[in-house]
Amino acid sequence: MAKIRIPTSLRSFTRNQPEVIAGGATVGEVLRQLEKSFPGIGPRLLDDKGAVRRYVNIFLNDEDIRFMQELDTPVKDADSITLIPAMAGG
């Protein structure tokens, strides 16, 4: 199972846990499992078509999945996924 680092802004969905684990062979499968374990977090990460929301950055072992295979990026048990919502402001 992969370890998922949860940003402060999404911890209300994970009972304030900064890290959780979820299984899956790809990043997409891990995120779907994350939604099953912590309902409500999924729509904050993925849009209605199942794509990563444009204001969310997802890293697998410090590599941006956009430069890999996106949601089809393979995940191993020892991997770490970091969720980073983009910041806005002026």
C-alpha positions, 0 to 999 in steps of 0.5 A: 500500500502507498503512503499518501501525504495529506495537506492541511486543507484536506485533513478534515476528510482524513480525520486530521491524519497527515498521512494515510495509506491506500492500495492500488496498482496505479495512482488513479486506483490509489486515489479511488481507494482513498475516496472509498476510505475517506468519502468526500476527498475524491471530488477535491482531487478529481473532476467529474470526468475522473481527471486530476483537477487543474489546481491539484498537483500530485507527486509520486516519490517527489515526481510530478505525475503530469510528467509521468503517466498521470493517473496511470502511473504505476505505484509500488507498496513502498511509494509515497504520494503527495497531494498539493493543492495549488495556492492562489492569491495576489 
